[in-house]
């Protein structure tokens, strides 16, 4: 891995499937309890909404881990994943370079 990516993290985009709304309704409390157990590995996380901003259509996780294996473990233990809310899950290495959640910029 090049030094350019020394501080990489993972961004994970989870898109809900047909059961997404039902799983969210049934397992939100478990999901929130789980999220509290991994807070130290989250830069930011939350639901993604449709264009109207009303209906959840997925989830975004910006994980503070450089390991794809750990990123997968975090997501795959989430009750939303376990109970089939997501139709797809995409993992992206990400360099947190600028913004509020990193406290400014890295240059």
Phi, psi and omega in degrees: 000132182286159180296337178303331183251023181304325184254029181296156176228190174233135169255132181236126178250119179248123179255130181294148173259195183301328181269003186307308183297318180295314180297316178301315181298320184278336191234017181299317181298317178294320178300312181297319177298319178296314180304322179298335180280344182240017182307322182290351178250011179248124170281318175195148178205154177170174182286153171255142184243162175292175183302332179279353179072020184249320188253124175297135180236001181169193180220149176242131175233123170254103188266141179268059176219145177266357186258122175299322179300316180290322177301314179298319180298315179301311183293316186287349174265351179293130179305329176298317177293310184305321185264008170087027179292327190264132173275331179212150178224121180242132182250132180229124169299142188217137175256105177293099189255331182202149176137172182299317188289344174256004175079029177128243183218162183264356180255000000 
